[in-house]
Every structure is written in C-alpha cells, then in structure tokens.
Amino acid sequence: MIKAEEIYGYLKKSSTFFLLAGPCVIEDETSPLQIAEELKDITDRLGIPFVFKASYRKANRSRLDSFTGIGDKKALNVLSEIKKRFNLPIVTDIHEVQEAEMAAEVADVLQIPAFLCRQTDLLVAAAKTQKIVNIKKGQFLSAESMRFTLDKVLQSGNEKVMLTDRGTFFGYQDLIVDVRNIPIMKSFNVPVVMDITHSLQKPNQTAGVSGGDPQMIETIARASIAVGADGIFMETHPKPLEAKSDGKNMLELSKVENLLSKLIKLKRTINEIDKA
C-alpha cells in the first residue's frame, strides 16, 4: 500500500500537472471501473500523475429527489476495487466528522467540499486521518482567506494539504474564475488545483438542477496551466447528459485525451519560458 506521504510527494514533484478526475458520484458498480480504466490508460501514456475521483455519496443536492448514491458501503467497495485493480490513489468527498475515518479506509485524499471549507470540526477530523486533504475554496471566499482554512489542517498536525479553486459566485446563477487566485494560494506553499468543470456550473437554477457551460472547459484549463496550477480537477462521464449528478458541466470521456494532450504541450512551453 502506497503511503499518503509518498503520493503527496509524487504529486508535488511532478514536472507536469497532476490530474484528479472521474465521475461526479458512484452511480453503479460497473461504470466507474470502466471510466477508471480508460483514464488510467490515457494518463499512463501521457505521463500524467493521476488520482481517481468519485464521491461515494452526494450530500449537497438542491432537491430531495436528486440522486445521492447507491449506498455508502457499496460505493466505497467500488472505490476500493478501483484502487486495487488499477493501483490508483483515490480522492472522495466527506461531509461530516464521522465520515472521515470511514472514507480514509479507502481514500488517499479526503476532499472538503467548497460549501464546507470553513467547518472547523470537519477539517480537523480530516487532518487527523493523516491522509492528504484537498480543500475546495468556497465560492463565497477570497483566495487570501483560504490561508485560515489551510491553517486549521496544518495546526492539526497534517502538512499534506492541497487547495482547489472552483470559481467564485457572480450573482445568484453564475460563477467566474479569477486566475489570480492560483498564484495567491500557491504562495501558501501547497499544491494548488483548478477545478475546470465545477467552475463552469450555473447554480441556483429555477428547476433545482444546476446548469453548466462545458464548452468553456478548455479555456479555463489553458488559463489555469498558464498561470501555474499544479493540478487539474475535472469530472468526466461517457455520456454527461445521462449522468446522475453534475452532467451539465462535465467533460465527455471521449474528449479527455485531446484536452490533456494540449495541456501537456502548454505546460512544456510554460516550463521553457520559466527557465529562460
């Protein structure tokens, strides 16, 4: 079993960007394995460090009748199978203090959802597992204020932390991406990730289902790499419009390799510019 310290060091030392990707949520017991296999094949060929992402449960939904998962135990078993079969580290969300230890039995990275990034008890519980903690910046917070969120984990004895931007509220039904957030959060000396799919959500729609703007995924991805993002987070699905959560802002699985290939070339160019 690879230790969290080794995974964290591997991601930090990468000469390219690393990738956190997968479906929004475990929808069944077979399709996540197929997605993981394809993503592993792509990232192996491109030389991109890869962490498979899927929530075992979606706790933050607009409507009571929205899909939340297939059951915690079943979903975690699927993530465990992906980890074993493909030798992949796993990132998944936690929402309450008691979930931290349970998720840490499978996950290498515990992700704190943006809406919960100020929940002190949740951050401390995640920190105490000694897993990598990926904190998403609240849509309502400045990059500068994430220093205090980060400190809660560091002061709880865990230095394996990443920060992820996923856009900032612009009115009630839109998000904007301020790329200044990336260098600001990098100044805290932790890896910084850009979520290139959730940042294109159209929240608070009258139907109770978030919209999206997936045609802008490549634009956000290019801008993020250009200003120094260490990692890219994205959700992907073979048929996004049939996905049971966040389908309207996902990248279709068949388009992943083309995007990543472009980003690799851009990253190499940026590295050369930085050396000049």
N, C-alpha and C positions, 0 to 999 in steps of 0.2 A: 504494500500500500504506500503510495507516494504521500509524504507529509505535506501539510499546508505550507510550511516554510519553504519547501523545495518548489512547490508550484508558484508561490508568490515571487520567489527569486527568479524563477524561469521567466515569468511574465515581465518582471521589471527589467531584465537584462536583454530582452528581445530587441534585435536591430530593426525589426519591422514593428507593426502594431499587432496586438493580440485581439482575439475575437471571442465575444460572448454571444452565442446565437442558438436559436431553436424556436420551437413553437411557444405561444404565449402560455399555454397550460397543457397538462397531460389530458388529452381528450379521450384516449382509449389505450389499450395495452399493446398495440402493434405499430401504429403510425409514427410515434416518437422514435422508435428504433430505426425505422426506415429513414427518417429525417436525420438522425444522428449519424447513420452510416454514410449518407451522402455528404453531409457537412465534413465529416472526418476525412473522407476521400479527397474532397476539394482542398481542405486546409493542409493536408499532408503533402499534396502535390505542389501547393503554393508556398509551403514552409511558414505557415501562419500558426502560432500557438493558439489553441482552441479550447474553450470551456463550453460544454453543452449547457444550454439554459432551457428550463421549463419550470413553471410554477406547479407544485403538486396540488395547490388549491388557490382559487382566485377569491380573495375575501372582499376586495374593493370593486363592487359592481353597482351600477346605477339602479337596477331594478331587481326585485325579489325573484323574478322568474328567470334571471340571467344564469347561464351555466357557470358553475363554480368548480366542478371537478368530478372525478369518478370515485372519490373517497381517498382520504389521506394515505391509508396503508397501501392500497392498490397503486396509487400514483408514485409513492416513494419506492415501492418494489420495482416499478418500471424504470425509475431513475437509477436504482441500484443495478438493474440488469444492463442498462446502457453503460454505466461505469465499468462493469466487469467485462462485458462483451467487447467493447471498443477501447478500453483502457483510457477513458476520458475523465477529466475532472468535471464536477457538476456544480452549477450555481442555481439556487432556487430561493424564492422569497419566503420570509417569515413575517407574521403579522402580530403575534402575541408572544409574551415572555415564555410561556410554556412550550412553544413550538421550537425554540432554539435548539435544545438538546435533541429533540426528536429528529429535526431536519439535519442536524450535524452528524447523525449516524450514517447518512448517505452523502450529503453535500460537502464539497470542499470550500465553497464560497456561499456564505449566507448573505442574501441581498435584503436591504432595508428599503421598502417602497418609499417613493417620494413623499407621499402624504404622511408617512410615519417617521420621517427623518429627525424629528425633534423629540421622539418618545424616549426619554432617558432610560427607563427600565428595559425597553426592548434593545437599545444599543448596548447596554451593559451586559444583558443576557447573551447577546450575540458575541460580544467580545470575550466573555468567559469561556466560550467553547473552544477558543484558540484556533478557530477556522478563519479564513480570510473573510473580511467583512466589506461588502460593496454597498456603499450608501448612495442612494439616488438623491440628488439635490431637489428639494421641494420646489414645485412650480411657483411658489409664493416667496421664495428666499433669494437673496443675492448670493453670488459666489463667495463674497467675503464672509458672510455669516456662516458658511459651512465649516469655517475654522473651529467653531464651538461644537458643532456636531462631531467633527473628527476628534476633537479633544476628549470627548466622552469615551470613545473607544480606546484611544491611546492611554488615557489615565486609568482605564480599567485593566491595563496590563497586556494589551494586544496591539502590536505595531503593524499587523498585516491588514492594511486598510486601503481601499480604493474609493474614489469619488466619481460619480457619474452624473453628467448633466442630461436632462431630458426635456429641456425647454422651459420657458417662463410664461406664465399667464399673460395674455394680451387681451384684455376684456374678458367677457364671460365664455366665449366659444372659440377661442383660438390660442395658439402658443407661438412664441417666437424663439429663435435660437440666437443668443448673444455669444459669439465665439470668443469674446473677451473672457468669458467665464473659464475657459480651458487654461490659459496661462495663469490666471489668478489662482485657480485651485492647484495647479502644478507647483506654485510657489510654496505650497504646504509640504512639499517633498513626499508626495504619494502619487501613485499612478492615477491618471485621470482618463475617464472613458466618456465617449459621446454616444448616447442612445439615439440612433438615427431613424428609428421608427416611431417610438412613443412621442418624440419631439414634434412629430407631424400629426398628432391627434387633433381632432376638432371636438373638444369636450363639451359636456352640458347641452347636447342636442335635445330638442323637444321630444323626440321619440324615446329618450332614455338610453340610447346607444351611441357611443362616440363615433364621429366620422373620422376621416383621415385624408391625407394628401400624399399618397405614396409616390407620385411622380417626382416628388422633390427629394426622395431618399438619397439619390446620388449627389445632389447639390450639397446637402447637409454633410454627407460623408466626406466629400472632397474638401469642403471648408474646414472640417474638423481635423483631418490629417494635415492640411496645410499649416494650421496654427499649432500643431504639436500634440494632438491627442495620442495617448499611449495605447488606447484600446478602442474598439468599436463594439457596441452592443446593438443587436438587431433581432427582431422576431421574424421568422420565416415559416412558410407553410406551402405545401404543394398547390393548394387551392385556397388562397387567402379569403375569398368571399364565402367559402364554406367553413372557415374556421369558427370555432365556438366562442372565441374571445379576441378582440382587437384585430379582426381580419381586415378592417378598412385602412389600416396603416402599416400592414406587413409588407415585406418584400417576397414576391413569389420565389419559391425554392429554385426554379429553373434559371433565375436571373442572378443568383448569388455569386457564382463563379465569375461571371463577366464583371460584376461590380468589384469584387475583391482583386481581380487581376489589374484593373485600372488603379485601384488604391495602392497596390504594391508598387506600381510604376511611379505613382505620385510620391510615395514615401521615399523611394530611392532618390528621386530628384531633390526632395527636401533635404535628405541626408547630405547630398553632394553640395547643396547650397550652404548648409550649415558648416561644412568643412572648409569652404572657400574663405 
